[in-house]
Amino acid sequence: MKKISGVFVLGLAAMTLLSCGPQGFDTSSDIKLYTRDTDSGTRDGFFTKIGLEKAKADNAPLKTGIVTVDSNGSMMNSVGNDMYGIGYISLSTLSESDAIKGLSYNGVEPTEANVLNETYGLTRNFNYITRKPGDYSSTDVEAVVNAFIDYTFSFEGYTIMKGEHGIVEIPSDVKHWSEIASQHAIMQRTDLNLTINVGGSTSVSGMAQALTTAFSSLFPSGSTVKFNHNHTGSGDAYKNTQGGKGLDIGYLSRELESSEQAVEGTSGYMCTDAIVTIVNSENPLDNITNTQLVDMYGLNGETVTWSQLITE
């Protein structure tokens, strides 16, 4: 009887292991879906690219029980703490957590090289928008914002964008800031004490903070120019610059909507970013297809457990 019991226990253990992936991942478990809030440019880009465009501003086309989070950081924390979760973030923030991993999309890895050669399909643009001319709290604030936008597109600005995982080819004829600064008299002032309000996309927040930190250090002794960052989503970029009050500079990780009509010369493209589908680092899945994402996220999709995606 003891021998028979031992064989039974070993057999049961083997069956249990067969139903699990590496490090105890149970493929029979339900998929836990995560999404961004409807103000998110990342959400807009993700659902637009995979073919669920109606879901970019409404959860109704998505499976019930989906969990909504409010930033890239929240998405990383949620999926990093949920072995059976899946979500999506900006490529520019992927390296910030070891608890998650990015999936290839349709067999193509999410890398800068693959975005530039246009083989990776889940991409979107980073854009900026400022207040309307004459609509700032002071002419000095407006002059600083105008100088900052020129700095963004100097050699130094492009270098910072690339360093913050922005994907862009630096133009061969781009000028260094030292060649541009003299065009902005505000940069020689020694009596400034200004705060510039910055917000919009959370995906662009790291890049925006790096740019503003570098730029604020360029003012001469005696002047203080601070950039106050409050990034709450792409939806607030237009809404709180030209659509209302609150921001001097807004960032979007999507294009402006038809209802968001910016004054000519006050908005533009900065660089490209990839959107990456993420899972917990314990998940054995390495690739996801467009069809699988639609079937997983879509209200009428039939993919509900990990065993439908992961073969033992």
Secondary structure, 3 states (H helix, E strand, C coil): CHHHHHHHHHHHHHHHHHCECHHHCECCCECEEEEECCCCHHHHHHHHHHCCHHHHCCCCCECCCCEEECCHHHHHHHHHCCCCEEEEEEHHHHHHCCCEEECEECCECCCHHHHHCCCCCCEEEEEEEECCCCCCCCHHHHHHHHHHHHHHCCHHHHHHHHHCCCECCCCCCCCCHHHHHHHCHHHHCCCCEEEEEEEECCCCHHHHHHHHHHHHCCCCCCCEEEEEEECCCCHHHHHCCCCCCCCCEEEECCCCCCCCCCCCCCEEEEEEEEEEEEEECCCCCCEECHHHHHHHHECCCCCCEHHHCCCC
